[in-house]
Amino acid sequence: MSSRTPDIFPVWNNPGALSNNCKPFSKEINLSETRYRAGMKVRRAVLGDAHVNKATARATSLDRDFQRYIAEAAWGSVWSREGLSRRERSLITIAMLAGLGHEEELAMHLRAAIDNTGTSLDDIREVLLQVGVYCGVPHANTAFKIAKEVLGQEIRRAETTETA
């Protein structure tokens, strides 16, 4: 085993790194701000301005850092990646929230998926069926109940169109 400290701790390997206004860390700070801005842009695009404005306005000294963390980590580091579309990320998120029983977050992401990511009612039905198989019928049953409450207007519109 090497006695050298890993490079993930630059100050330990270079004690002079703290001098000169912490310049070795300025890139990290800029990266954090870049991720925050990118995250807020994606968060607004997916969840909508009204939700983000409300969450931001409700932030207090208790959870302000947590709100920033959500913007940087979830939205700026993961949702901003190019590997999956926003629709695909929404469907994965819906499945995970339903499977874990996070009902309030599930309701929010169901609404956002339909409104802002190109997700269809058919997509949601298929994902919730998967939840039933892999996470359990009670989780899927609850998720379908929440989806019917949150997306009732869209469901009625789709059913009217089918019968017309």
N, C-alpha and C positions, 0 to 999 in steps of 0.2 A: 504494500500500500504506500502510496506517495505521501511524503510529509508536506507537500505543497497544498495550500488551501485552494479549493476550486475557484475558478474565475467568476463564479456567480457572486462572489464576495470581493469586489474590486478593491475596496478600502483595505481589507486585510492583506492583500497582495501588494498594495501600494499605499503605505501610510500617508504619503503626501497628497493623496487624492482629495482630501478634504480642504486643502488650501485652494486658493484661487477661485473662490466663490462656488465651489462644488461643481466645477465644469464637467467632470466625468459623469455626473448625474443629470445634467441638463437635457441630454437626449432622452433619458427615462421620463423626465417631467414633460417634455414635449410630446412623447409618445402617449402618455397618459391623457394629455389634453386633446391630442388627435383622436384617440379612441373615444373619449367622452363626446366630442363634437360629432364624430361619425355615428356613435351610438345614439345620440339624441335625434339625429336625422332619421335613422332607421326606426327608432322607437316611435317617432311621430308618424312616419309613413305606415307602420304596421298597426299601432294602437290608436292613432288619431290624435290630433292636436288637443281636443277637449280632454281626453284622458290624461295625457302627459301634462297639460297645464294644471289640471286638478291635482295630480300626484305631486308636482313640483310645488304648487302653492301650499299643499298640506304638510310639506317637509318641515321638520323642526330640528332643533339642535340634537335631538335624540337619533333621528334617522336620516339626516341630510347626507352623511357619509355613505350610508347604505344606498340611498337613491343614486348617488354618483357611481357607486360600485356597480349597481345594476346597469346603468348607462354604459359604463366602460366595459364590464366583463360580458354581460349577456348580449347587449345590443352592439357595442363597439368591437368586441373581439370575436363573437360567435355569429350573431345574426348578420354582421357586415361581410362575412366571408362569401366567396363566390361559389363554393362547392355545391350548394343546394339553393334552389329558388326560395323565395319567401313563402310561396304556397307549400312547398315541401317542408320547410321548417315549421310552418304553422301546423301542418298535419302531424308531424312528429311531436310537437309541443302539446297538441290536443291529446294525443294518445298517452303521453307521459303524465300529464296532469290528471286525466281521467283515471289512469291506472294507479296513481298515487292517492287519489281521492281529494285533490286540491280543488274544491268546487268553485270558490270565488275566482281564482285564477283561470279555471276552465271556462267559466262564463265569459270572462273578459276576452280570452283568446278565441272562443267560438265567434263572438261578435266581430272581433278584429279580422279573423280569417275570411269571413263572408264579405265584410265591407272593404277590405284593403289588400288582400293577397291573391285574389282569383280562386279561392277555394269554393267549391260548390257543396250543396247539400248532399249530393251523391258521394262526394269525397268524405264528408264527415260521417255519413252512414257507414261507409266501408271501414273507416278507421275505428269507429266505435264497435263494430262487429269484431275487429281484430282485438280490441281491448277485452271484449267478452271472452274470447278464446284464451288469451295469454295472461290476462290480469284478473279475470273472474267476472262472472255474470253480475254480481252486485255492483261492481264498479261501472260496468257498461250500462246497467239499468239506471243508475244514478246519472251517468253522463248523458244518456238519451233524454232523461227527464229534464235536465238542465238545458240541453240543446233545444228541446221543444219549447221551454219557457223563453229562452233568449232569442230563438230564431222563429218564433211562432208566426210572425207576419210573412216571412219568406216561405215558410212551409205552406201556409194557406195560399199564398200566391202561386206556388208551384203546383199545388193540388188543383187549384182552379184552372190553371193553364192546361193541365193533363186532361181534365174532364171536358174542356171546351172543344 
